[in-house]
């Protein structure tokens, strides 16, 4: 596989991941708006409290989705780069396996941090 082919594949995968993230965020916003309108009373609708509460919840869901999606995308790129270098180093010196495993684990930790941030955001919304 040439460099341009692997770059095109990576760009296509990144585009698909971004499109899925945008679609999931749109679905969450639509569901949140419908749920907020269904649960609020007529008195709250007259004062305009529904729009501000629904809007804040919607932006909170967008922030949670963005933190998870971008952290997972960054972790994927990091693992791809570190994993490739680790395999190359492992082919030359097999005794480096433990050290290289730590580097790949650190790259995967980026996705965990994004997930933790999104959980904290969702806890503030509830």
N, C-alpha and C positions, 0 to 999 in steps of 0.2 A: 504494500500500500504506500503510495507516494505521499509527500507532505501535503500537496494541494488536495488530494482525495481525503486525507484524514482531517484537514482543516474544514473541508466542505461538510464532512460528516459531523464534526463537532459543532459547526455553525447550525446545521439542520437540527441537531438534538437540542441545542440551546434555544432555537426558535420554537420548537415544539414544547419545551418546558415552559417558556415564557407565555406561549399561547394558552397552555393548560392553566397556568397560574392566573392569567387575566380572566379566563372563563370561570374558574372556581370563585374568584373574587366577585365577579358579576352575579353569579348565582347566590352567593352569600348576601350581597347587598339587596338583591331582589327579595330573598326570603326574609331578611331582617325588616325591610320596609313593610312587607305584607303582615308580618307578625306584630310590628309596632302599631299599625293601623287597626288591626283586629282586637288588640288588647286594651287600647286606650278608650276612655269614655268620651262622650260628647262634650262634656265640660272642659276637659283638657284640650280637645281639638279646637274649641272656641278661643282659648287663650294662646294657642300656638305652641304649647309645650310638646306636642307630638313631633313636630318637625325638628325641633332642636335635639330632643332625646334620640329620635331615630337617626338623625344625621351624625350625632356623636357616636352612636353605636356602630353605624355603618363605617365611619372612618377608623374606629377601633378595630373592626374586623379586617379592613384593608391593611392596617398596620400589622396585624397579626399574620395575615397571609403573606404580606411582603417580607416580613422578617424570616419566616420559615422558608419561603421560596428562594429568596436571595442567598440565605445561608446555605441551603442545600445545593444551589447552583455553584456557589463559591467552593464548597467542600468537594463537589464533584470535580471541578477544575484542579483543586489542590491535590486530591488523591490521584488524579490522572498524571500530573507532573511528578509528584513525589514517588508514586508507584512505579512509573517508568524508570526513574533514576535508581530506585531501590532494586529493581530487577537487574538493571545493568551492573550495579555494584555487587549484587549477590552472585552474579555469574562469575565475577572475578575473584571475590573473596566470600565463600559461603559462611565463614565464621562471623560475619557481620549481621546475621539474620535478626538477632534480638534488638540491636540498635536500629536497624532499618524498620522493624515492626513498630517501634516507638514513633518514628517520624510519620508513618502512614496513619497511626492512631491519632496523632496530634492533628493531622489534616482532617480526619473524620470528626474530630471534636468540634469543628466549626459548625457543623449541622446541628449538633446537640445544643450549642449555645443559642442558635437561632430558634430552636424549638422551645427552649427555656424562656426566651424573651417573649415568644408568642403566647405561651401559657400564662406568663405574668400579665400580659396585656389583656388576655381574655378574663383573668380573675378580677381585674379592675372594672371590667364592663358588667360583671354579674352583680 
